[in-house]
Amino acid sequence: MTTTTDAFDFNPLVSPHREDPHLFYRAARARPLQLSPTLGAYMVTRYDDLRTVIDDPETYSSAPAVPKIYANAPEVVEVLRRGNVPETNAVVNEDEPAHTPVRRVFDAGFTGARVRAMLPTMHETADALIDAFPDGRADLVADYAIPFVQTVISAIIGFPAEDTAQIQVWTDDQTTLWNPLAPVEAHLAAAERMGDYTRYLQALIDERRAHPREDLLSDLVHGANGHPGLPDEYTHCIARGAARVAGFDTTRDAITSTMYAVLADPSIRERVLADPVKMIPRATEEVLRRDAPHRGLFRLTTRDTTLGGTDLPAGTPLLLLFGSGNRDEAVFPDPDAVDLDRPNVRDHLAFGRGLHVCPGAPMARAEIRVALEHLVRRLPGMVLAPGYEPVYIASYFFRGLESLDVTW
């Protein structure tokens, strides 16, 4: 396998990729698959190549989809072991036939009925947060999207509302331990706290075993959709990772990215204000396409294959960059624009597709819709704060704004 990697690398934590990865993505789509020495994987950036990988789980294993926390440095692993922190696969890492039974249990937490049951909480939370805004100014990340999504995802999983702040610390620790580019000091600090998280989760699991409720933890413990409950260590990994991390960061970033797109373009803002019921879902899908909140997942070839004209031997790691595929000019004309009338917008890959399509996508869409509807209804005069410039978080997996300052 011959490649040319001369200075053609990708690191989402540093400039210029942190500010705008799409300049790199555009160049990558014009080249054969390239190895990123920083990420240790070949970057899949073209839409058709991404579809090929996603639609062929037998050739492209999901086993490495997200990194394992026990793959960290030995001193970090020792701390995790002392804390008895469990680690299994977490749905997204499972291949068939193990995937379907676990996925069917996990899906129970995000049914249409569960989405409808969460709507009152969403509406009440949105109103309460807007009521608490300081006069005439707010940061829609810190003052709105973060507490809104925290409240909803805690209720879905079954975390007590009063524990939200501590759970967020542990959730950030999980994300840090997944990030191979984070310094070992950060890994060690996160690992030290994971033992407490493990004991906390186990107490909730034991309580749900004795007293089940209408929440995801109860589904994972007792089973659902004709499948039995999961072992405790598996419930730990799903609750803290596939549910809490994935259900928080992506939805937070989608809410603020969509609102930023609306406020940044007067013509889009005008259309959304004139018909929010129709235009908010359109804006949401288009921004999910243009600014996918999840950067991508890993795959591993199970046999020799050819992808996008590049020969890949068995055992080749790949990074699926959904954000790049969503701006592929061959599929989405004028891909950098926000087009509320884009006819094929639902073909975007922001939630993945196929075997591992995001189970929480319907819930996330409902959260985004409710959050934005309340903002435009109650604060129709909202505009970007004078001098505001978007700054994006330094994140291995996610793409979102550090702040969104607005006035009215």
Number of C-alpha atoms within 10 A of each C-alpha: 6 8 10 11 12 7 8 13 16 22 18 22 17 11 12 14 17 19 17 14 18 18 12 16 22 17 11 20 21 10 12 18 25 23 21 18 14 12 18 12 19 21 26 28 30 30 24 16 18 22 17 15 20 22 15 12 19 14 18 24 24 24 18 18 22 20 17 18 23 18 12 19 13 10 13 22 18 16 20 23 14 11 18 14 21 18 16 17 18 24 24 22 21 21 18 12 8 11 18 16 19 23 19 18 22 28 17 21 25 20 15 12 10 17 20 13 13 19 16 11 14 23 16 11 20 23 15 13 14 17 11 11 14 10 9 10 15 22 19 24 21 15 18 24 27 18 19 28 26 22 20 22 24 22 17 23 21 18 20 12 14 10 10 16 12 10 20 15 14 23 22 15 23 23 22 23 27 21 20 18 16 15 11 16 10 14 26 21 15 23 28 17 17 23 20 15 23 19 14 12 19 16 12 15 20 14 14 20 16 9 9 16 13 16 19 29 28 26 26 30 21 17 20 20 13 9 16 16 20 19 12 16 15 19 26 24 21 26 21 22 20 20 21 24 20 21 25 24 23 23 27 26 28 28 30 25 25 25 24 21 20 25 18 13 11 12 10 18 22 14 16 24 17 12 10 20 12 11 18 24 20 19 25 23 23 26 28 27 27 28 26 29 26 26 21 23 19 22 25 22 20 17 15 12 15 10 15 15 10 14 14 20 14 14 14 18 23 27 23 27 23 28 27 30 29 27 27 22 16 12 17 21 12 13 17 15 13 20 17 19 11 15 9 10 20 13 14 24 23 28 21 21 14 12 18 20 14 18 21 21 16 14 24 25 19 18 27 25 21 18 23 24 20 17 18 18 11 13 14 14 11 17 18 20 15 9 7 11 11 15 14 17 17 19 20 21 19 19 26 25 20 17 19 23 21 18 15 13
